[in-house]
Amino acid sequence: MTNLLQVHELRKSYGAHTAVDGISFSIPAGQCFGLLGPNGAGKTTTIEMIEGIVNPSSGVITYRGKPRDETFKREIGIQFQSTALMDYLTVDEVLALFAGLYPQPQPIDALVAQCQLGEFLTRDAAKLSGGQRQRLLLALALINDPELVFLDEPTTGLDPQSRHNFWELVGTIKAQGKTIVLTTHYMDEAQHLCDQLVIMDRGKIIAQGTPDALLNQHFDEVFVCLQAGALNSDLATRFQAERVRDQWQLASNDVQQTLADLMAADVCLTSLQIRPPTLDDLFLKLTGHSLRE
């Protein structure tokens, strides 16, 4: 598998504060590569250094095995975490404006179809809904037909339906052979979209690999979950249950035995759920605090 981009011992400090602390990873061509972690983990600083927006304090970044040059700039597209669109321009006018900035832009009609913009082309771009705005920003990131696409927290603040619609668009882009770098603090998003990922916390990489490989490496159990009222403190201690938000969570290597023990203790199983471990569980196990915090 060919690596499109490589990062070696990348570091960024702001005075006494180290935002990114000597991280290294490779991004395979044609995959969705995720940077996962809570706010403040160093994800955005990392991709801004890769994009060339922020200068590293130290470290090496190579693209196609060479230092980044004008070819890199021509072959990337960026959807920033926050982008201000011009006032009083319609969606089609914004697309035409950005297309004029590149020598060989993609056909606007193709972008409109791909990003599902047709219903609001004549609408004021500043008055779009959250999901509509993100689809427009994705189209702008793709307008130069890039090989490498950066998506920085693209679904933050979107409702569930808009998030899933955006996920479908990302899948379409990856199917075209493009390489995607995604930053997110949503564990379900990373698990759904990413082929490879690194998990960051406080500027360091604490785990990296495929989502399945990471979960298999760190877990050999499933979780038996019950509503908070199902266990009193004595039973919670007896079963080594952990309180996670509004549930009790029991790690189990033998579900049938766990259920038999719960029934023997006369525990109400009406709210019972059994689920596999997730990236949120992995982050909690590695760092001691939740990915959503």
C-alpha positions as CSV (number, residue, x, y, z in Angstrom):
1,M,0.0,0.0,0.0
2,T,1.5,3.3,-1.1
3,N,1.7,6.1,1.5
4,L,0.7,9.5,0.0
5,L,1.8,11.6,2.9
6,Q,4.2,11.0,5.9
7,V,4.7,12.9,9.1
8,H,7.7,12.4,11.3
9,E,8.3,13.8,14.8
10,L,6.0,16.7,14.2
11,R,5.9,19.2,17.0
12,K,4.3,22.6,17.6
13,S,4.8,24.8,20.6
14,Y,3.3,28.2,21.5
15,G,5.6,29.5,24.2
16,A,5.5,27.0,27.2
17,H,2.5,25.2,25.7
18,T,3.1,22.2,23.4
19,A,0.1,21.7,21.2
20,V,1.5,18.8,19.2
21,D,4.3,16.8,20.8
22,G,6.5,14.8,18.4
23,I,3.9,12.7,16.5
24,S,4.6,10.4,13.5
25,F,2.2,8.6,11.1
26,S,1.7,7.7,7.4
27,I,-1.4,8.3,5.3
28,P,-2.1,5.6,2.7
29,A,-3.4,6.7,-0.7
30,G,-7.1,6.2,-1.4
31,Q,-8.2,5.8,2.2
32,C,-10.0,7.9,4.8
33,F,-7.5,8.6,7.6
34,G,-8.8,9.9,10.9
35,L,-7.4,12.1,13.6
36,L,-9.6,11.3,16.6
37,G,-9.6,13.0,20.0
38,P,-11.4,15.6,22.2
39,N,-11.3,19.3,21.7
40,G,-7.8,20.6,22.4
41,A,-6.1,17.3,21.6
42,G,-4.0,18.9,18.8
43,K,-6.0,17.6,15.8
44,T,-6.6,20.9,14.1
45,T,-3.0,22.1,14.7
46,T,-1.7,18.9,13.2
47,I,-3.6,19.2,9.9
48,E,-2.9,23.0,9.7
49,M,0.8,22.1,9.8
50,I,0.3,19.5,7.1
51,E,-1.7,21.9,5.0
52,G,1.0,24.5,5.3
53,I,-1.1,27.1,7.2
54,V,0.9,26.8,10.4
55,N,4.7,26.3,10.5
56,P,5.9,23.4,12.7
57,S,8.3,24.0,15.5
58,S,10.1,20.9,14.3
59,G,9.5,17.7,12.3
60,V,9.3,16.5,8.7
61,I,6.3,16.3,6.4
62,T,6.6,14.6,3.0
63,Y,4.1,14.3,0.1
64,R,4.6,11.5,-2.4
65,G,8.0,10.9,-0.8
66,K,9.2,14.5,-1.3
67,P,9.0,17.8,0.6
68,R,5.7,19.6,-0.1
69,D,5.9,22.0,-3.1
70,E,3.6,23.7,-5.6
71,T,2.3,20.3,-6.6
72,F,1.1,19.6,-3.1
73,K,-0.8,23.0,-3.1
74,R,-2.5,22.2,-6.4
75,E,-3.5,18.7,-5.3
76,I,-5.2,19.4,-2.0
77,G,-8.6,20.6,-1.0
78,I,-9.6,21.9,2.5
79,Q,-12.8,22.1,4.3
80,F,-11.9,24.2,7.3
81,Q,-13.5,23.9,10.8
82,S,-14.8,27.4,10.4
83,T,-15.2,29.3,7.1
84,A,-16.8,32.7,6.5
85,L,-18.7,33.0,3.2
86,M,-19.2,36.3,1.4
87,D,-22.4,38.2,2.1
88,Y,-25.0,38.8,-0.6
89,L,-23.8,36.0,-2.9
90,T,-26.0,33.1,-3.9
91,V,-24.7,29.5,-3.8
92,D,-24.1,29.4,-7.6
93,E,-22.3,32.7,-7.4
94,V,-20.0,31.4,-4.6
95,L,-19.2,28.3,-6.7
96,A,-18.4,30.4,-9.8
97,L,-16.2,32.7,-7.8
98,F,-14.1,29.8,-6.3
99,A,-14.0,28.0,-9.7
100,G,-12.4,31.1,-11.1
101,L,-9.5,30.8,-8.7
102,Y,-8.2,27.6,-10.3
103,P,-6.8,26.9,-13.8
104,Q,-8.7,23.6,-14.2
105,P,-11.7,23.5,-11.9
106,Q,-14.2,20.6,-11.8
107,P,-17.4,21.3,-13.8
108,I,-19.8,23.1,-11.5
109,D,-22.7,21.0,-12.6
110,A,-20.9,17.8,-11.5
111,L,-20.1,19.3,-8.0
112,V,-23.7,20.5,-7.7
113,A,-25.0,16.9,-8.3
114,Q,-22.3,15.3,-6.2
115,C,-22.9,17.5,-3.1
116,Q,-26.7,17.8,-3.6
117,L,-26.8,21.5,-4.0
118,G,-29.4,21.8,-6.7
119,E,-32.3,22.7,-4.5
120,F,-30.8,25.9,-3.2
121,L,-28.4,27.2,-5.9
122,T,-30.2,30.6,-6.0
123,R,-30.3,31.0,-2.2
124,D,-28.2,33.4,-0.2
125,A,-25.2,31.4,0.8
126,A,-25.1,33.1,4.2
127,K,-28.6,31.9,5.0
128,L,-28.1,28.1,4.5
129,S,-28.9,25.6,7.2
130,G,-26.0,23.8,8.9
131,G,-26.2,20.7,6.7
132,Q,-26.6,22.8,3.5
133,R,-23.6,25.0,4.4
134,Q,-21.4,22.0,5.0
135,R,-22.3,20.5,1.6
136,L,-21.4,23.8,0.0
137,L,-18.1,24.0,1.8
138,L,-17.4,20.4,0.7
139,A,-18.0,21.4,-2.9
140,L,-15.6,24.3,-2.5
141,A,-13.0,21.9,-1.1
142,L,-13.4,19.7,-4.2
143,I,-13.6,22.4,-6.8
144,N,-10.0,21.9,-7.9
145,D,-10.4,18.1,-8.2
146,P,-7.9,17.4,-5.4
147,E,-6.1,14.1,-4.7
148,L,-6.0,14.8,-1.0
149,V,-9.0,16.3,0.9
150,F,-8.8,17.7,4.4
151,L,-12.1,17.7,6.4
152,D,-11.7,19.4,9.8
153,E,-14.6,18.6,12.2
154,P,-17.0,18.7,9.2
155,T,-20.1,17.6,11.1
156,T,-19.8,19.5,14.4
157,G,-23.2,21.0,15.3
158,L,-25.2,19.1,12.6
159,D,-28.3,17.1,13.4
160,P,-28.2,13.3,13.0
161,Q,-29.8,13.2,9.6
162,S,-27.4,15.9,8.2
163,R,-24.4,14.0,9.7
164,H,-25.4,10.8,8.0
165,N,-26.0,12.6,4.7
166,F,-22.5,14.1,5.0
167,W,-21.1,10.6,5.7
168,E,-22.6,9.4,2.4
169,L,-20.9,12.2,0.6
170,V,-17.5,11.3,2.1
171,G,-18.0,7.7,1.0
172,T,-18.7,8.9,-2.5
173,I,-15.5,10.9,-2.5
174,K,-13.4,8.0,-1.3
175,A,-15.0,5.7,-3.9
176,Q,-13.5,8.1,-6.5
177,G,-10.0,7.1,-5.3
178,K,-9.3,10.3,-3.3
179,T,-7.5,10.3,0.0
180,I,-9.3,11.9,2.9
181,V,-7.9,13.3,6.2
182,L,-10.7,13.7,8.7
183,T,-10.5,15.2,12.1
184,T,-13.4,14.5,14.5
185,H,-14.3,14.1,18.1
186,Y,-17.3,11.9,17.2
187,M,-16.3,8.2,17.8
188,D,-19.1,6.8,15.7
189,E,-18.1,9.0,12.8
190,A,-14.5,7.8,13.0
191,Q,-15.6,4.2,13.3
192,H,-18.0,4.5,10.3
193,L,-15.7,6.4,7.9
194,C,-12.1,5.8,8.7
195,D,-9.9,3.0,7.3
196,Q,-7.0,4.0,9.5
197,L,-6.9,6.4,12.4
198,V,-4.7,7.9,15.2
199,I,-6.2,8.8,18.5
200,M,-4.7,11.9,20.0
201,D,-4.8,13.4,23.5
202,R,-2.9,16.4,24.8
203,G,-0.8,16.6,21.7
204,K,0.4,13.0,21.6
205,I,-0.7,9.9,19.7
206,I,-2.0,7.3,22.2
207,A,-3.1,4.7,19.7
208,Q,-3.1,4.1,15.9
209,G,-4.3,1.5,13.5
210,T,-7.6,0.4,11.9
211,P,-10.7,0.8,14.1
212,D,-11.2,-3.0,14.3
213,A,-7.6,-3.8,15.0
214,L,-7.4,-1.2,17.8
215,L,-10.6,-2.6,19.5
216,N,-9.4,-6.2,19.1
217,Q,-6.1,-5.2,20.6
218,H,-7.5,-3.6,23.7
219,F,-10.7,-5.6,24.4
220,D,-11.7,-9.2,24.6
221,E,-15.0,-8.6,26.3
222,V,-18.4,-7.1,25.5
223,F,-20.5,-4.8,27.7
224,V,-23.7,-5.7,29.4
225,C,-25.7,-2.5,30.1
226,L,-28.6,-1.8,32.5
227,Q,-30.5,1.4,33.3
228,A,-29.2,3.2,36.4
229,G,-32.1,2.0,38.6
230,A,-31.5,-1.6,37.9
231,L,-28.6,-1.9,40.4
232,N,-28.1,-0.5,43.9
233,S,-24.7,0.4,45.1
234,D,-24.1,-3.0,46.7
235,L,-24.9,-4.9,43.5
236,A,-22.9,-2.4,41.5
237,T,-19.9,-3.2,43.6
238,R,-20.5,-6.9,43.5
239,F,-20.6,-7.0,39.7
240,Q,-17.9,-4.4,39.3
241,A,-20.3,-2.3,37.3
242,E,-19.2,1.1,36.1
243,R,-21.6,4.1,35.9
244,V,-21.5,5.6,32.4
245,R,-24.0,8.5,32.1
246,D,-27.4,7.0,32.7
247,Q,-26.4,3.3,32.7
248,W,-24.6,0.7,34.6
249,Q,-22.0,-1.1,32.4
250,L,-20.6,-4.5,33.1
251,A,-17.6,-5.9,31.2
252,S,-18.2,-9.6,30.4
253,N,-16.1,-12.4,28.8
254,D,-19.0,-14.8,29.2
255,V,-22.4,-13.2,28.6
256,Q,-24.5,-16.3,29.5
257,Q,-22.8,-16.5,32.9
258,T,-23.1,-12.8,33.5
259,L,-26.9,-13.0,32.8
260,A,-27.3,-16.1,35.0
261,D,-25.5,-14.2,37.9
262,L,-27.7,-11.2,37.4
263,M,-30.9,-13.3,37.4
264,A,-29.7,-15.2,40.5
265,A,-29.3,-11.8,42.2
266,D,-32.9,-10.9,41.2
267,V,-31.8,-8.0,39.0
268,C,-34.5,-6.7,36.7
269,L,-33.3,-7.2,33.1
270,T,-36.0,-5.2,31.3
271,S,-33.5,-2.5,30.2
272,L,-30.8,-5.0,29.3
273,Q,-28.5,-4.2,26.4
274,I,-25.4,-6.0,25.1
275,R,-23.0,-4.1,22.9
276,P,-19.5,-4.5,21.6
277,P,-16.7,-2.0,22.7
278,T,-16.5,1.2,20.7
279,L,-13.7,3.8,20.2
280,D,-15.3,5.8,23.0
281,D,-14.6,2.9,25.3
282,L,-11.1,2.6,24.0
283,F,-10.4,6.3,24.6
284,L,-11.8,6.0,28.1
285,K,-9.6,3.0,28.8
286,L,-6.5,4.6,27.5
287,T,-6.9,8.1,29.0
288,G,-9.4,7.8,31.9
289,H,-11.8,10.4,30.4
290,S,-14.5,10.3,27.8
291,L,-14.0,11.2,24.1
292,R,-17.0,13.4,24.3
293,E,-15.7,15.7,27.0
